[in-house]
């Protein structure tokens, strides 16, 4: 369609300086009229999340490498709507590219929730082995069947932790009746109901206010999102449950992506793949320092027993329920990475 310094690695200051340079929307180096194709890329992630500067850099490289044929205007941080709004827009073609978490994507591509099975992954070795291998191939196929294009490698939305304003969450018993915000995703709701909590689905751009007004007692997110969203201002405790790992997927509108010449498609995939790999490294370096930074901002950390949570899920029938929903074939792909889930 034409039209406080970390111990090692990247510092928050450096990242903030990069993201501070992002305008409300950014265009390439050439006048829009010079581009054969002018597309939009939207994200729902806070400006200080590493995915945004990496995607902006990729847009600039695509403009240059395509000799100005494809200009991608960049609209980060929910400027064009909430995550659920943006999913509708990329499907209709109002937005040509969208960076979206797998958890939210699963509302329209149910198989995207395979990575969101509770307490499935032991760590990043399993995550990257799976998402860059057969598990990722499986999910990408389901994304394509739903009418989207999976443009690039998945990037890292992180392992998720539970935060609270009222009490430390040390065991599954502490979640009984607990009002917790979850993303708009059926498997997240199912997970926390199975653990006895009362989950409420709220878009990320509304989360801070929901916590501030005590609509919910707590939430769950990766440390990068907790810091970027300044949730430490309205929360007191972090339980390092690592209960779910979530990717970011870069979606394309099928018709718009298909209209690009093959050599331009190759440039798009190459540069967004590069952005994903660079973002993964950024998150890895940030995770090495964020706990110390968040402690400095007043959060208290707990390390609960993951085995107890998993046992509670098994007893509640969570794993059986989701094996039945995903189907034996898809479940087998997941367990080929994680080992038996029960």
KEPAGU-569601 format. One line per field, with one value per residue (C-alpha): residue number from 1; x, y, z. Coordinates in nm, 4 decimals, m for minus. Example, Ala and Ser with C-alpha at 12.3 -4.5 7.8 and 13.67 -1.06 7.14 Angstrom:
BEGIN
seq = c(1	2) $
xx = c(1.2300	1.3670) $
yy = c(m0.4500	m0.1060) $
zz = c(0.7800	0.7140) $
REM end
This chain:
BEGIN
seq = c(1	2	3	4	5	6	7	8	9	10	11	12	13	14	15	16	17	18	19	20	21	22	23	24	25	26	27	28	29	30	31	32	33	34	35	36	37	38	39	40	41	42	43	44	45	46	47	48	49	50	51	52	53	54	55	56	57	58	59	60	61	62	63	64	65	66	67	68	69	70	71	72	73	74	75	76	77	78	79	80	81	82	83	84	85	86	87	88	89	90	91	92	93	94	95	96	97	98	99	100	101	102	103	104	105	106	107	108	109	110	111	112	113	114	115	116	117	118	119	120	121	122	123	124	125	126	127	128	129	130	131	132	133	134	135	136	137	138	139	140	141	142	143	144	145	146	147	148	149	150	151	152	153	154	155	156	157	158	159	160	161	162	163	164	165	166	167	168	169	170	171	172	173	174	175	176	177	178	179	180	181	182	183	184	185	186	187	188	189	190	191	192	193	194	195	196	197	198	199	200	201	202	203	204	205	206	207	208	209	210	211	212	213	214	215	216	217	218	219	220	221	222	223	224	225	226	227	228	229	230	231	232	233	234	235	236	237	238	239	240	241	242	243	244	245	246	247	248	249	250	251	252	253	254	255	256	257	258	259	260	261	262	263	264	265	266	267	268	269	270	271	272	273	274	275	276	277	278	279	280	281	282	283	284	285	286	287	288	289	290	291	292	293	294	295	296	297	298	299	300	301	302	303	304	305	306	307	308	309	310	311	312	313	314	315	316	317	318	319	320	321	322	323	324	325	326	327	328	329	330	331	332	333	334	335	336	337	338	339	340	341	342) $
xx = c(0.0000	0.1598	0.0587	2.2275	2.4740	2.4586	2.7424	2.7940	2.6490	2.4033	2.3103	1.9638	2.1042	2.2290	1.8966	1.7012	1.9206	1.8453	1.4732	1.4537	1.5607	1.2472	0.9945	0.6218	0.6608	0.9703	1.0216	1.3202	1.5855	1.4043	1.0857	0.7820	0.6940	1.0191	0.9203	0.7470	0.5965	0.5139	0.4104	0.3523	0.5025	0.3289	0.4145	0.2308	0.5522	0.6742	0.9342	1.2081	1.1706	1.4664	1.2456	1.1582	1.5051	1.5988	1.2896	1.3519	1.7081	1.5766	1.3313	1.6172	1.8327	1.5456	1.4995	1.8689	1.9128	1.6054	1.7416	1.4400	1.1797	1.0290	0.9812	0.8417	0.7028	0.7437	0.4700	0.5832	0.4196	0.0516	0.0375	m0.2010	m0.4044	m0.3930	m0.2558	m0.5998	m0.6785	m0.3511	m0.4221	m0.7411	m0.5540	m0.2805	m0.5412	m0.7346	m0.4220	m0.4540	m0.1140	0.1233	0.3581	0.2950	0.5179	0.2951	0.3453	0.2596	0.0182	m0.1963	m0.1575	m0.3052	m0.6468	m0.6645	m0.3991	m0.4616	m0.1434	0.0700	m0.0045	0.2094	0.4997	0.2745	0.2114	0.2733	0.6076	0.6992	1.0491	1.3425	1.5387	1.6622	1.8477	1.5142	1.3449	1.5833	1.6242	1.2487	1.1562	1.4357	1.3555	1.0494	0.8353	0.8875	0.8233	0.4988	0.3764	0.4830	0.2796	m0.0277	0.0310	0.0429	m0.2755	m0.4521	m0.3797	m0.0758	0.2873	0.5454	0.8097	1.1120	1.2588	1.0828	1.2324	1.2285	0.9371	1.0985	1.0208	0.7379	0.7363	0.4504	0.4440	0.2247	0.1372	m0.0078	0.1988	0.4836	0.3717	0.5753	0.3543	0.0433	m0.1547	m0.0727	m0.2672	m0.5996	m0.8502	m0.5704	m0.6737	m0.4094	m0.3888	m0.3087	m0.2805	m0.5766	m0.5017	m0.7105	m0.4154	m0.3027	m0.6541	m0.6711	m0.3304	m0.4142	m0.7646	m0.6081	m0.3817	m0.6842	m0.6398	m0.8920	m0.7371	m0.8510	m0.7471	m0.6179	m0.4099	m0.0573	m0.1169	m0.3894	m0.1955	m0.0262	m0.3598	m0.5237	m0.2523	m0.2547	m0.6306	m0.6233	m0.8479	m0.6078	m0.3583	m0.0789	0.0312	0.2865	0.5460	0.9142	1.1617	1.2208	0.8505	0.8260	1.1074	1.0019	0.6426	0.7588	0.5490	0.7862	0.6045	0.2809	0.4111	0.6186	0.7119	0.8456	0.8177	1.0637	0.8388	0.9504	0.6027	0.5689	0.8040	0.6538	0.7958	0.7372	0.6270	0.6580	0.3456	0.2892	m0.0325	m0.0311	m0.1475	0.0902	0.3887	0.3007	0.2986	0.6687	0.9227	1.1067	1.4375	1.2694	1.1020	1.4465	1.5778	1.2814	1.3276	1.7052	1.6922	1.4085	1.5841	1.8904	1.6771	1.5349	1.8771	2.0096	1.7035	1.7548	2.1101	1.9867	1.7334	1.9929	2.2274	1.9506	1.8259	2.1737	2.1344	1.7624	1.7112	1.9682	1.8150	1.4620	1.5743	1.7202	1.3794	1.2161	1.1012	1.1577	1.2370	1.1243	1.2350	0.9418	0.9442	0.8393	0.7742	0.4903	0.3185	0.3560	0.2118	m0.0870	m0.1449	m0.1294	m0.3769	m0.6144	m0.6021	m0.4351	m0.1936	m0.4574	m0.6945	m0.4393	m0.3102	m0.6671	m0.7076	m0.3805	m0.4091	m0.1727	0.0491	0.1153	0.1615	0.4180	0.6209	0.6203	0.7173	0.9994	1.1625	1.0394	1.0090	0.6815	0.4408	0.2151) $
yy = c(0.0000	0.3263	0.5966	0.3386	0.1894	m0.1896	m0.4156	m0.5109	m0.4686	m0.2071	0.0672	0.2036	0.5507	0.4458	0.2866	0.5880	0.8174	0.6050	0.5921	0.9584	1.0294	0.8565	1.1166	1.0678	0.9067	0.8782	0.8758	0.7823	1.0032	1.0799	1.2641	1.0371	1.1155	0.9510	0.6150	0.3604	0.1999	0.3886	0.1608	0.1920	m0.0106	0.0122	m0.1182	m0.1206	m0.1287	0.1564	0.3828	0.2639	m0.1029	m0.2202	m0.3422	0.0129	0.1526	m0.1732	m0.1600	0.2076	0.1250	m0.1532	0.0860	0.3239	0.0423	m0.0821	0.2640	0.2838	m0.0754	m0.0519	0.2712	0.4568	0.2254	0.1267	0.3795	0.2472	0.5124	0.4094	0.4583	0.3160	0.3090	0.2642	0.5851	0.4168	0.2312	m0.0476	m0.3922	m0.5285	m0.2258	m0.2725	m0.6390	m0.5337	m0.2647	m0.4951	m0.7471	m0.4814	m0.3195	0.0099	m0.0765	m0.2857	m0.4099	m0.4703	m0.5829	m0.7784	m1.0140	m1.3770	m1.3615	m1.0938	m1.2485	m1.5700	m1.3996	m1.4390	m1.7105	m1.9616	m2.1587	m1.8552	m1.9374	m2.2536	m2.0523	m1.9299	m2.2645	m2.2041	m2.3098	m2.4946	m2.3619	m2.4110	m2.1186	m1.9449	m2.2496	m2.4211	m2.1033	m2.0280	m2.3929	m2.4131	m2.0779	m2.0902	m2.4554	m2.6736	m2.4898	m2.1578	m2.3194	m2.4621	m2.1258	m1.9352	m2.1791	m2.1069	m1.7319	m1.7673	m1.9774	m1.6979	m1.4573	m1.2714	m1.2822	m1.3716	m1.1293	m1.2095	m1.4149	m1.3746	m1.1276	m1.1422	m1.0239	m1.2004	m1.4407	m1.3030	m1.2325	m1.1549	m0.8149	m0.7053	m0.3963	m0.5779	m0.8897	m1.1046	m1.3970	m1.6921	m1.9871	m2.0776	m2.0427	m1.6698	m1.6289	m1.7443	m1.4704	m1.2402	m0.9747	m0.9782	m0.8058	m1.0287	m0.9455	m1.0038	m1.3743	m1.6822	m1.8948	m1.6297	m1.6106	m1.9898	m2.0145	m1.7766	m1.9137	m2.2589	m2.1094	m1.9663	m1.6007	m1.3593	m1.2436	m0.9352	m0.8707	m0.5146	m0.3710	m0.2674	0.1017	0.1004	m0.1049	0.1690	0.3390	0.0078	m0.0551	0.3030	0.3012	m0.0480	m0.1926	m0.4866	m0.5754	m0.6877	m0.7877	m1.0032	m0.8992	m0.9272	m0.7079	m0.4952	m0.4103	m0.3539	m0.0994	0.0600	0.1027	0.2472	m0.0125	0.0082	0.3323	0.1415	m0.2031	m0.3244	m0.6892	m0.9014	m1.2800	m1.4289	m1.7092	m1.7174	m1.8595	m1.7783	m1.6865	m1.4664	m1.3669	m1.0663	m1.1473	m0.9009	m0.9387	m0.8161	m0.7572	m1.0327	m0.8197	m0.5328	m0.7614	m0.9559	m0.6347	m0.5768	m0.6918	m1.0083	m0.8308	m0.5750	m0.8563	m1.0089	m0.6779	m0.6471	m0.9974	m0.9580	m0.6261	m0.7228	m1.0532	m0.8489	m0.6227	m0.9278	m1.0740	m0.7384	m0.6930	m1.0372	m0.9372	m0.6049	m0.7799	m1.0317	m0.7518	m0.5524	m0.8524	m0.8830	m0.5423	m0.4741	m0.6607	m0.4393	m0.1278	m0.2230	m0.3015	0.0480	0.1824	0.0131	m0.3277	m0.6349	m0.9610	m1.3142	m1.6441	m1.8836	m2.2585	m2.3089	m2.6794	m2.5961	m2.3780	m2.6477	m2.9107	m2.6853	m2.6447	m3.0196	m3.0818	m2.8240	m2.9917	m2.6957	m2.9013	m3.1529	m2.8714	m2.7019	m3.0236	m3.0926	m2.7377	m2.7305	m3.0877	m3.3789	m3.2901	m2.9313	m3.0421	m3.2987	m3.0236	m2.8234	m3.1237	m3.2100	m2.8902	m2.8769	m3.2439	m3.3911	m3.1374	m3.2612) $
zz = c(0.0000	m0.0979	0.0850	3.8771	3.6097	3.5881	3.6835	3.3222	2.9769	2.8591	3.1042	3.1630	3.0964	2.7543	2.6714	2.7911	2.5826	2.2791	2.3373	2.4292	2.0742	1.9422	1.8228	1.8548	1.5188	1.3100	0.9364	0.7295	0.5853	0.2619	0.1817	0.1959	m0.1649	m0.2726	m0.1297	m0.3482	m0.0378	0.2829	0.5680	0.9434	1.2281	1.5664	1.9122	2.2436	2.4473	2.6695	2.5091	2.7432	2.6485	2.4357	2.1524	2.0448	1.9647	1.7900	1.5680	1.4913	1.3847	1.1623	0.9943	0.9175	0.7778	0.5607	0.4103	0.3276	0.2060	m0.0177	m0.1730	m0.0385	m0.1916	0.1473	0.4225	0.7512	0.9847	1.3464	1.6084	1.9455	2.2884	2.1942	1.9881	1.7454	2.0079	2.2639	2.1836	2.1033	1.8830	1.6977	1.6273	1.4495	1.2591	1.1318	1.0224	0.8297	0.6842	0.8706	1.0197	0.8087	1.0838	1.4542	1.7395	1.9771	2.2710	2.2169	2.5090	2.3440	1.9992	2.1417	2.1576	1.7785	1.7209	1.9979	1.9253	2.0120	2.3764	2.3601	2.5016	2.7848	2.9538	3.3227	3.4737	3.1527	3.0741	3.3078	3.1606	2.8482	2.7151	2.6665	2.5450	2.2581	2.1627	2.1257	1.9758	1.7155	1.6428	1.6095	1.8643	1.6886	1.3506	1.4837	1.6141	1.3028	1.0958	1.3069	1.2734	0.8946	0.8914	1.0807	0.7964	0.9293	0.8237	1.0892	0.9667	1.1825	1.4627	1.7951	2.0411	2.4200	2.6299	2.9242	3.2034	3.4090	3.7842	4.0223	4.1933	4.4804	4.6810	4.9829	5.0616	4.9399	4.7226	4.8502	4.7603	4.5658	4.8897	4.8937	4.5685	4.7114	4.6284	4.5156	4.2632	3.9928	3.6579	3.3619	2.9924	2.7639	2.7213	2.8091	2.9253	3.1765	3.3164	3.3347	3.5054	3.7879	3.8367	3.8753	4.1451	4.3283	4.2319	4.0823	3.7528	3.5612	3.1995	3.1483	2.8629	2.9620	2.8852	3.1558	3.4112	3.6170	3.6839	3.7768	4.0354	4.1604	4.2177	4.3754	4.1077	4.1406	4.4152	4.1870	3.8406	3.6636	3.4049	3.3233	3.5110	3.2006	3.1776	3.5545	3.5392	3.2111	3.3309	3.6669	3.8451	4.1422	4.2282	4.2994	4.4079	4.7068	4.6417	4.3550	4.3619	4.1121	3.9954	3.6278	3.5802	3.2096	2.9282	2.6604	2.3215	2.1022	1.7486	1.4607	1.2488	0.8972	0.7075	0.4461	0.1534	0.2285	0.2795	m0.0338	m0.2384	m0.1706	m0.4323	m0.3278	m0.2772	m0.0477	0.1483	0.1971	0.3321	0.5693	0.7091	0.7391	0.9249	1.1575	1.2349	1.3275	1.5483	1.7286	1.8003	1.9233	2.1448	2.2999	2.3924	2.5340	2.7581	2.8754	2.9822	3.1459	3.3438	3.4968	3.6605	3.7001	4.0271	4.1991	4.0451	4.1484	4.5034	4.5049	4.4052	4.7044	4.5807	4.8010	4.6202	4.7117	4.5548	4.5944	4.5346	4.1711	4.2296	4.4681	4.2085	3.9438	4.1778	4.2460	3.8706	3.8163	4.0973	3.9498	3.6070	3.4330	3.2220	3.1150	3.0195	2.7962	2.6426	2.5339	2.3989	2.2045	2.0826	2.1335	1.8353	1.9450	2.3073	2.1981	2.0273	2.3509	2.5662	2.3262	2.4612	2.8213	2.9100	3.0457	3.1927	3.4676) $
REM end
